[in-house]
Amino acid sequence: MVKRFLFLILLILFLPFFVQATDILTLPTIPIARVIRRLGDILFYILVLLAFVFVLWGGINFVTASGDPNKIETAKKMVIFSLIGIVIGAVAFGIVNLIYSYLAGR
């Protein structure tokens, strides 16, 4: 009986703090379209950066191949696959922007 009474007293005393805490703890809502757009932008920038690095790496390997056909072929494949990756990334970026414009109503 004493525990219930103590619980009620504490509840009455601290209830205003719990009510005010709900306003403080609410998180801002971000539309899903904006999240998709930001994620797509970040991934596209990372893809372009990596593709640029691989194109440079392939070019350096091509220049330093010193006539070895295997190294030249490997360097050519590296550059070609990097450029294909950029094209695929650009298409994916376009699809993400298309979905964003559909969800955002623009």
Summary of the structure (lengths in Angstrom):
residues: 106
radius of gyration: 28.5
end to end distance: 62.8
largest distance: 92.7
contacts: 251
relative contact order: 0.13
helix: 87%
strand: 0%
